[in-house]
Amino acid sequence: MTMRAPTLSSHLLLILLIAAAAFITRSTSTTDTIDRNTTLTGNQTILSAGGVYALGFFTPDGATDGRTYLGIWYASIPGPTTVVWVANRHDPVLNPPASLHLSASSAGARLVILDGNNDTVWTSASPTTSGNITASAAAQLLDTGNLVLTTDGSSAVAWQSFDYPTDTLLPGMKLGVDIKAGITRNITAWRSPSDPSPGNVTFKLVIGGLPQFFLFRGTERIYTSGAWNGDILTGVPYLKAQAFTFQVVYSADETYYSYSIRDPSLLSRLVVDGAATQLKRFSLNNGAWSSFWYYPTDQCDFYAKCGAFGFCDPDRSPICSCLPGFVPRSPDQWGQHDWSGGCVRNTNLSCGDVGGGGGGDGFWVVNRMKLPEATDATVYAGMTLDQCRLACLGNCSCGAYAAANMSGGGAGVGCVLWTVDLLDMRQYPIVVQDVYLRLAQSDIDALKTAADNHQRSHKSMLIIIVVATISGALLLLGALGCCILLTKKGRKKRESDDMAASLPPSTSGDFGLPYRPRIHQSQSPSQQQLADVSEEMGYNDKDVDLPTFSLEVILVATNNFAEHKKIGAGGFGSVYMGVLEDGQQVAVKRLSQGSTQGAREFMNEVKLIAKLQHRNLVRLLGCCIDDNERMLVYEYMQNQSLDTFIFG
């Protein structure tokens, strides 16, 4: 009997069968539950009911030793797998295949991971609820990303993955301490992208005084959210958004931070990035993750940047200053921008009662500050502020006090006393909370005198400012009138030019754009788009040369147009205060995309302001055009607006 050699079609069939077997190996269950009769093995996964999350075993990208972990990841996102929770990050499976079982014993129902040798690699923690284990005991993966274990078919949770986060905080998860249940919830970065074991960067709650969350690198404090005052985390005064709801719960049983999303279709996560030593918030936009929020953001976000009794302001140069009534401990080091030594009192406290005629101690109010670190502060929930003031005066070590709870608005309730150095203070453009700084009465008198002199100086300058402003306004109105006449003249000339085919478009020279395009291979998008608009509208290059800024430079200068950088708004858009790389302060007028101001009006403003370099007009430094973005960069005026001087 002769054997027939395999044909090409049989080889093709064999290849297809192997491929199909490999595809089937990564099978996904139609259920979202693991019960006592179910085993999750190898490449099998289960999906949450809405298909948002998947649970299964995975090997991290880049891992070369075959380590296997049980994890939860987004199921419907294309591209690389985004893992949000890892069960056995301390104990990987080294002998495959791994399997997950629901085990029932006298200690309660637990999830168990076994390796290929049937050895136990990981078990879930003991159930937090007691009760009989029935046949309906199961672990269910929810659309929130939470893996929930119940033992008797009821809604009582015996164990859940949300109580044991890894590096990611999902909506609905808690970050903090549950004293009653004995659970501490932190998020800790992966050791590396290929190793989910705990790294050395952790974000967690520090117990003591007022609730406060810290980013640690090892034992070093890198960043803090600021103390919770019942209304906000004072180091994140802008932590409010339309799409998110944030809360801090502070009670005898538990203290934690959590957030939720109003739109269920929006996917967002808070992650500890170990490589960058940052806390980052990501949102999914157009199928890709974008980081729109991260801390530390600038130099002033780093913990205790200016030392004891110093405060940081990123809009000042230098960024560190001493609190009122304090001077640098080491002026030489301070002059070299080494602020670690902090500040000391200008006058020692007398530890006496508040003086009315020059003796004793008093209090000076600062109100645009991040509260000093409050983990070592003393909190009295039942005190009034008057009682708090007397308690501080009666303690020679007390250097400041404030309300402990501002949730009701007004003056607040409760009392927090600082008998330690005041650390990690930062100044904001907005009022955060009153802090009563204890000083010698002589220093308070000197501060009041300086404030009165400053106010009188402002009043004496008011007439000059009003006159100068009115003169500038009249000059501007006259210039606008000239501009209108020039515009009409230019329009008539262009209509005449259109009728003369022999004349090139560039001959309409009286209405030229004050910008001379630079011929350079590395011409920026702003320059190119400005030149394109100039050519389209018939402008030429016979006027002054106007610098352009790239969009990246503007974004860095204004902290991505942060809300606290906004200094004004008008019909055509908003104005932001910014600091360029060389330290120059600028005001950026950002044209709203919904504005009725078009390219012609934008060019007219550029031309007019660039030509009118009057001492009573703010100087135009440049502009930026990037796609639909149009911005003007002006010199920043330190003296604020007219209404500030009139109305205080």
C-alpha positions in Angstrom: 0.0 0.0 0.0 1.5 3.4 -1.0 1.3 6.5 1.1 0.2 9.7 -0.6 2.3 12.8 0.2 0.4 15.7 1.9 -1.1 18.1 -0.6 -0.9 21.9 -0.3 -4.6 22.0 0.7 -4.0 19.7 3.6 -1.1 21.9 4.8 -3.4 24.9 4.6 -6.1 23.1 6.5 -3.7 22.2 9.3 -2.5 25.8 9.6 -6.1 27.0 9.8 -6.9 24.5 12.5 -3.9 25.6 14.6 -4.8 29.2 14.2 -8.4 28.5 15.3 -7.2 26.6 18.3 -4.9 29.5 19.3 -7.8 31.9 19.0 -10.2 29.7 21.0 -7.6 29.4 23.7 -8.1 33.1 24.6 -11.8 32.5 25.3 -14.1 35.0 27.0 -16.9 33.8 29.1 -20.4 35.2 28.6 -20.9 35.4 32.3 -19.5 38.0 34.8 -19.3 35.6 37.7 -17.1 32.9 39.2 -18.9 30.4 41.4 -17.9 27.3 43.3 -18.3 25.2 40.1 -16.3 27.6 37.9 -12.6 27.7 37.3 -10.8 30.5 35.4 -7.7 29.0 33.7 -4.9 30.1 31.4 -6.1 32.6 28.9 -9.8 32.5 29.8 -11.4 35.8 30.9 -14.8 37.0 32.2 -16.4 40.3 31.3 -18.5 42.7 33.4 -22.1 42.9 32.3 -21.7 46.0 30.2 -18.4 44.8 28.7 -16.4 47.6 30.3 -13.9 45.5 32.3 -12.3 42.0 31.9 -10.8 39.7 34.5 -8.1 37.2 33.7 -4.5 36.2 33.8 -1.8 38.3 32.0 1.9 38.6 31.5 3.2 42.2 31.5 4.7 43.6 28.3 8.4 43.2 28.4 8.4 40.4 31.1 10.9 37.7 29.9 10.6 35.2 32.8 6.9 34.2 32.2 5.5 35.8 35.3 1.7 35.6 35.4 -0.7 37.8 37.3 -4.5 37.9 37.8 -5.7 41.4 36.9 -8.6 43.6 35.8 -8.3 45.7 32.7 -10.5 47.8 30.3 -12.1 45.3 27.8 -13.2 47.6 25.0 -10.2 49.9 24.5 -8.0 49.3 21.5 -4.3 49.2 21.7 -2.1 48.2 24.7 -3.9 46.6 27.7 -4.6 49.1 30.5 -4.5 47.1 33.7 -6.2 48.8 36.7 -5.9 46.2 39.4 -3.6 43.3 40.1 -4.4 40.6 42.7 -1.1 38.9 43.2 1.4 41.7 42.6 3.6 40.4 45.4 3.4 36.7 44.3 3.4 36.1 40.5 2.7 32.6 39.1 6.0 31.2 37.9 4.8 27.7 37.0 1.9 27.9 34.5 -0.8 27.4 33.8 -2.4 29.6 36.5 -6.0 29.0 37.6 -8.5 30.9 39.8 -11.0 29.1 42.1 -13.6 30.0 44.7 -12.8 28.0 47.8 -15.1 27.5 50.7 -13.8 26.6 54.2 -14.5 27.2 57.8 -12.6 30.5 57.5 -15.1 31.6 54.9 -15.2 31.8 51.1 -12.0 33.0 49.4 -10.6 33.4 46.0 -7.5 31.2 45.4 -4.9 31.3 42.7 -3.1 28.0 42.0 -0.1 27.4 39.7 0.6 24.4 37.4 1.8 22.3 40.3 -1.6 22.9 42.1 0.3 25.0 44.8 -1.5 28.0 46.3 0.1 31.2 45.1 -2.4 33.8 46.4 -5.6 33.9 48.4 -8.0 36.8 49.0 -8.2 38.3 52.5 -10.5 37.0 55.2 -14.2 37.9 54.6 -15.3 41.1 56.3 -18.8 39.7 57.0 -19.7 36.5 58.8 -22.4 34.1 57.6 -23.1 30.7 56.2 -21.4 29.8 53.0 -24.1 28.5 50.5 -24.0 27.1 47.0 -24.8 30.6 45.8 -21.5 32.1 46.9 -19.8 33.8 44.0 -17.4 36.5 42.8 -18.8 39.0 40.3 -17.0 41.5 38.2 -19.0 44.8 38.1 -19.0 47.5 35.4 -17.3 49.8 38.0 -14.2 47.5 37.8 -14.9 46.1 41.3 -14.6 42.3 41.9 -17.1 41.5 44.6 -17.3 38.3 46.6 -20.6 37.3 48.4 -21.0 34.1 50.4 -24.8 33.6 50.8 -26.4 35.1 47.7 -27.3 38.3 49.5 -25.9 41.8 48.7 -23.6 41.7 51.7 -20.0 42.1 50.5 -17.5 39.6 52.1 -14.5 40.8 50.1 -13.9 43.3 47.2 -11.0 44.3 45.1 -11.7 48.0 45.7 -10.4 47.6 49.3 -7.0 46.5 47.9 -6.1 49.0 45.1 -2.8 48.8 43.3 -1.6 51.9 41.3 -5.0 53.1 40.1 -8.0 54.8 41.8 -11.2 54.3 39.8 -14.4 56.2 40.3 -16.1 54.9 43.5 -12.9 53.6 45.1 -11.8 55.0 48.4 -8.3 56.3 49.3 -7.8 56.4 53.0 -8.3 54.4 56.2 -11.3 52.4 57.4 -10.6 52.2 61.2 -13.6 50.1 61.9 -12.8 47.4 59.3 -9.0 47.7 59.8 -8.3 48.4 56.1 -5.8 50.9 54.7 -6.2 51.9 51.1 -3.2 53.4 49.3 -2.2 53.4 45.6 1.4 52.5 44.9 3.2 52.7 41.5 4.4 49.6 39.6 8.1 48.9 40.1 8.5 49.1 36.3 6.2 48.9 33.2 7.0 45.1 33.1 6.8 44.5 36.8 3.5 45.3 38.7 5.1 44.6 42.1 5.0 47.6 44.5 7.5 50.4 43.7 8.7 53.1 46.0 6.1 55.9 45.0 2.9 55.9 47.1 0.0 58.2 47.4 -1.8 57.9 50.8 -3.6 59.5 53.7 -1.6 60.5 56.7 -3.6 60.2 59.9 -3.4 63.1 62.5 -4.7 66.6 62.8 -6.7 67.4 59.7 -7.0 64.9 56.9 -4.2 65.3 54.4 -2.9 63.2 51.5 0.8 62.8 50.6 2.8 61.6 47.7 5.8 59.7 49.0 9.0 58.5 47.3 10.2 56.0 49.9 9.9 57.9 53.1 10.5 61.3 51.5 7.4 63.6 51.2 7.2 64.9 47.6 3.8 66.5 47.4 0.7 67.0 49.6 -2.9 67.8 48.7 -3.1 70.3 51.6 -5.3 69.9 54.7 -9.0 69.2 54.3 -11.0 72.1 55.8 -14.5 70.5 55.4 -15.0 72.2 52.0 -11.8 71.8 49.9 -8.3 70.3 50.0 -6.6 73.6 50.5 -3.6 72.6 48.3 -6.1 71.9 45.4 -8.5 74.9 45.6 -9.6 74.3 42.0 -10.5 70.7 42.4 -14.0 71.2 41.0 -15.2 70.2 37.6 -18.5 69.8 35.8 -17.8 66.1 34.8 -16.5 65.0 38.3 -17.8 65.0 41.9 -15.1 64.9 44.6 -15.6 64.2 48.3 -13.6 63.7 51.5 -15.3 61.8 54.3 -13.9 62.5 57.8 -15.4 60.6 60.6 -14.5 58.5 63.7 -14.9 55.3 61.7 -13.2 56.1 58.5 -11.5 58.9 56.5 -11.1 58.7 52.8 -11.1 60.6 49.4 -13.2 59.4 46.5 -14.6 60.7 43.2 -17.4 59.9 40.8 -18.2 60.7 37.2 -21.6 62.2 36.2 -21.4 60.8 32.7 -21.1 57.0 32.9 -19.7 56.8 29.4 -16.6 58.8 30.4 -13.7 56.6 31.4 -11.2 58.2 33.9 -8.6 56.9 36.3 -6.2 58.4 38.9 -2.7 56.8 38.7 0.6 57.0 40.5 3.4 57.3 38.0 6.5 56.0 39.5 8.9 57.0 36.7 7.7 60.7 36.9 7.0 60.6 40.6 3.6 62.2 39.9 -0.1 61.7 40.6 -1.9 61.8 37.2 -5.5 61.8 36.1 -6.3 60.3 32.7 -9.5 60.4 30.6 -10.2 58.5 27.5 -10.7 60.8 24.5 -11.2 59.4 20.9 -9.9 56.0 21.9 -6.7 57.3 23.6 -5.7 58.2 27.1 -4.9 61.8 27.8 -3.4 63.2 31.0 -5.2 66.5 31.8 -4.3 66.9 35.5 -1.1 66.0 37.4 0.7 66.9 40.6 3.3 68.2 41.4 2.7 70.7 38.6 5.3 73.4 39.3 8.1 74.1 41.8 5.6 75.4 44.4 3.9 72.0 44.5 6.9 70.3 46.0 6.6 69.7 49.7 8.0 72.5 52.0 9.7 74.2 49.1 10.3 77.4 51.0 11.1 75.9 54.4 9.6 76.8 57.8 7.5 80.0 57.9 8.1 80.6 54.2 5.5 80.5 51.4 5.8 79.9 47.7 4.2 81.8 44.8 5.1 80.7 41.2 4.2 84.1 39.8 6.9 85.9 41.9 10.6 86.1 41.3 12.1 84.6 43.4 9.3 82.2 44.1 9.9 82.0 47.9 9.0 84.7 50.5 8.8 84.9 54.2 5.4 85.2 56.0 4.6 88.7 57.4 6.7 89.3 60.5 9.4 86.9 59.4 12.8 87.2 57.8 15.1 84.7 56.1 17.1 82.5 58.5 20.1 82.7 56.2 20.0 85.8 53.9 23.1 84.5 52.0 21.4 81.1 51.3 18.1 82.9 50.5 19.9 85.1 48.0 21.3 82.0 46.3 17.8 80.5 46.0 18.4 78.0 48.7 15.2 78.3 50.7 15.5 75.1 52.8 16.5 77.0 55.9 13.2 78.8 55.9 12.4 82.0 58.0 12.6 83.1 61.6 10.6 85.7 63.5 11.5 89.3 63.2 10.6 89.8 66.9 10.2 87.1 69.5 6.8 86.5 71.0 6.2 87.9 74.5 3.7 85.2 75.4 1.5 87.9 76.9 -2.1 88.9 76.3 -3.0 90.8 73.1 -1.7 94.3 73.5 -3.6 97.4 72.7 -0.8 99.9 73.1 2.3 98.2 71.9 2.7 95.3 74.3 1.9 91.6 74.1 1.1 89.5 71.1 -1.5 89.7 68.4 -2.6 88.1 65.2 -2.1 89.0 61.5 -4.5 87.5 59.0 -3.3 85.8 55.7 -6.1 84.5 53.5 -4.8 83.4 50.1 -2.7 80.6 51.5 -2.6 76.8 51.4 -3.1 75.8 55.0 0.2 74.8 56.7 0.8 71.0 57.0 -1.8 70.0 59.6 -0.9 66.4 60.4 0.8 67.5 63.6 -1.7 70.2 64.4 -4.2 70.0 67.3 -7.9 70.1 66.4 -10.7 71.1 68.7 -14.0 70.4 67.0 -16.2 72.2 69.5 -14.3 75.5 69.9 -15.4 78.9 68.4 -12.7 81.1 66.8 -12.7 83.4 69.8 -12.0 80.5 72.0 -9.4 79.3 69.6 -7.7 82.7 69.7 -7.5 82.7 73.5 -6.3 79.1 73.5 -3.4 80.1 71.2 -2.5 83.1 73.2 -2.4 80.9 76.3 0.1 78.5 74.8 3.6 80.0 74.2 4.3 77.4 71.5 1.2 78.3 69.5 2.2 80.1 66.3 -1.1 80.2 64.3 -4.7 79.1 64.3 -7.6 78.7 61.9 -11.1 77.3 61.6 -11.1 73.5 61.4 -14.3 73.2 59.3 -15.4 75.6 56.5 -18.2 73.5 55.1 -20.9 75.8 56.4 -19.3 78.9 54.8 -18.9 82.1 56.7 -16.3 82.1 59.5 -16.2 78.4 59.9 -16.4 76.2 63.0 -14.0 74.3 65.1 -10.4 75.2 65.7 -7.0 74.0 64.6 -3.8 75.1 66.4 -0.3 74.9 65.2 2.4 74.5 67.9 5.0 73.4 65.3 6.8 75.1 62.4 4.4 76.3 59.6 5.4 74.2 56.5 4.3 73.9 52.9 2.4 77.1 52.5 1.6 78.4 49.0 -0.1 81.6 47.9 -3.0 81.6 45.4 -4.8 84.3 43.4 -8.0 83.6 45.3 -9.0 83.5 48.9 -8.7 80.0 50.4 -9.2 80.5 54.1 -8.2 82.9 56.9 -5.1 81.8 58.9 -4.4 83.8 62.0 -0.6 84.2 62.3 0.7 85.1 65.8 3.1 87.9 65.9 4.6 90.4 68.4 2.4 93.5 68.6 5.2 95.7 67.4 5.4 93.8 64.2 1.6 94.0 63.7 1.8 97.8 64.2 4.5 98.0 61.6 2.5 95.9 59.1 -0.5 98.1 59.6 1.5 101.3 59.0 2.9 99.8 55.9 -0.5 98.8 54.7 -1.9 102.3 55.4 0.9 103.9 53.5 0.4 101.6 50.6 -3.3 102.5 50.5 -2.7 106.2 50.7 -0.2 105.8 47.9 -2.8 104.1 45.8 -5.3 106.8 46.4 -2.8 109.5 45.5 -2.1 107.7 42.2 -5.8 107.3 41.4 -6.2 110.7 39.8 -3.1 110.2 37.7 -4.3 106.7 36.7 -7.8 107.9 35.8 -6.4 110.8 33.7 -3.9 108.6 32.0 -6.5 105.9 31.3 -9.0 108.4 29.9 -6.3 109.9 27.7 -5.3 106.5 26.5 -9.0 105.7 25.8 -9.4 108.8 23.8 -6.2 108.1 21.9 -7.4 104.5 21.3 -10.8 105.8 20.0 -9.1 108.2 17.7 -6.9 105.4 16.5 -9.9 103.1 15.9 -11.5 105.9 13.9 -8.4 106.1 11.8 -8.4 102.4 11.4 -12.0 102.4 10.2 -11.1 105.0 7.6 -8.1 103.0 6.5 -10.2 99.9 6.3 -12.7 101.6 4.0 -9.9 103.1 2.0 -8.2 99.7 1.7 -11.5 98.0 0.7 -12.1 100.5 -2.1 -8.5 100.1 -3.2 -8.8 96.3 -3.3 -12.0 96.6 -5.3 -10.1 98.9 -7.7 -7.2 96.4 -7.8 -9.6 93.5 -8.6 -10.6 95.4 -11.7 -7.1 95.9 -12.8 -5.8 92.5 -13.8 -2.4 93.8 -14.5 -1.7 94.7 -10.9 -0.6 91.9 -8.5 -2.5 91.5 -5.2 0.5 92.7 -3.1 0.2 96.2 -4.3 -2.5 97.1 -1.7 0.3 98.5 0.4 -1.6 101.0 2.7 -3.2 98.2 4.6 -0.2 96.0 5.3 0.1 93.5 8.2 2.7 94.5 10.8 4.5 91.3 10.3 7.4 90.4 8.1 7.4 86.6 7.4 10.8 85.0 8.2 12.2 82.8 5.5 13.5 79.8 7.5 13.3 76.1 7.1 12.1 75.6 10.6 9.3 78.2 10.3 6.9 77.6 13.2 3.2 76.8 12.6 2.3 80.3 14.1 4.5 82.0 11.6 3.3 80.0 8.7 -0.4 80.4 9.5 0.1 84.1 10.1 1.8 84.4 6.7 -1.0 82.4 5.1 -3.7 84.7 6.7 -1.7 87.8 5.6 -1.5 86.6 2.0 -5.2 85.5 2.0 -6.4 88.9 3.2 -4.1 91.0 1.0 -1.7 92.2 3.7 2.0 92.8 2.9 5.2 93.0 4.9 6.0 96.7 4.8 5.3 97.3 8.5 7.2 96.4 11.7 8.4 92.9 12.4 6.2 91.2 15.0 7.5 88.1 16.9 5.3 85.0 17.0 5.0 82.4 19.8 4.4 78.7 19.4 1.3 77.2 21.0 3.6 75.0 23.2 5.3 78.1 24.7 1.9 79.7 25.5 0.6 76.5 27.1 3.7 76.2 29.3 3.5 79.9 30.3 -0.2 79.7 31.3 -0.2 76.2 32.8 -2.4 75.0 30.0 -4.7 78.0 30.5 -5.4 77.1 34.1 -8.4 78.7 35.7 -6.4 80.4 38.4 -4.3 82.1 35.6 -7.4 83.8 34.2 -7.2 87.6 34.9 -10.1 88.8 32.8 -12.7 87.9 30.1 -14.5 89.9 27.4 -16.8 89.5 24.5 -14.0 88.1 22.3 -12.4 85.7 24.8 -10.4 85.5 28.0 -7.1 86.9 29.2 -4.6 84.8 31.1 -1.5 85.8 33.1 1.6 83.8 32.2 5.4 83.6 32.7 7.7 83.0 29.8 10.8 80.8 30.0 13.0 83.9 30.6 10.8 84.9 33.5 9.0 87.8 31.8 5.4 88.1 32.8 2.8 88.4 30.0 -0.9 88.7 29.5 -2.3 86.4 26.8 -5.6 87.3 25.1 -7.1 84.1 23.8 -9.7 84.5 21.2 -12.7 82.4 21.9 -13.5 79.9 19.1 -17.2 80.9 19.5 -16.3 84.6 19.2 -17.7 86.7 16.3 -14.3 88.2 15.9 -12.8 86.9 12.7 -9.4 86.9 10.9 -9.8 90.5 9.7 -10.6 91.9 13.2 -7.8 89.9 14.7 -5.3 91.3 12.1 -6.6 94.8 12.6 -6.0 94.6 16.3 -2.5 93.2 15.7 -1.7 96.0 13.2 -3.2 98.8 15.4 -1.6 97.9 18.7 1.8 97.1 17.1 1.9 100.6 15.5 0.7 102.5 18.5 3.6 102.2 21.0 2.3 104.8 23.4 3.4 105.0 27.1 -0.2 104.8 28.2 -1.0 101.7 26.1 0.1 98.2 27.0 2.9 96.9 24.7 2.1 94.1 22.2 4.9 91.5 22.4 3.7 89.1 19.8 1.0 86.8 18.7 0.2 83.1 18.1 -1.9 81.4 15.5 -2.2 77.6 15.6 -5.1 76.0 13.7 -8.2 77.6 15.2 -6.3 79.3 18.0 -5.6 83.0 17.8 -3.8 84.7 20.7 -2.2 88.1 21.4 0.7 88.3 23.9 0.9 91.6 25.7 3.2 93.0 28.4 1.7 92.3 31.8 0.8 95.4 33.8 1.5 95.0 37.5 -0.9 97.7 38.7 -4.1 95.7 37.9 -7.2 97.2 36.4 -8.9 100.5 36.9 -11.9 99.1 38.8 -9.5 97.7 41.4 -8.3 101.2 42.3 -11.7 102.7 42.3 -13.6 100.0 44.2 -10.8 98.4 46.2 
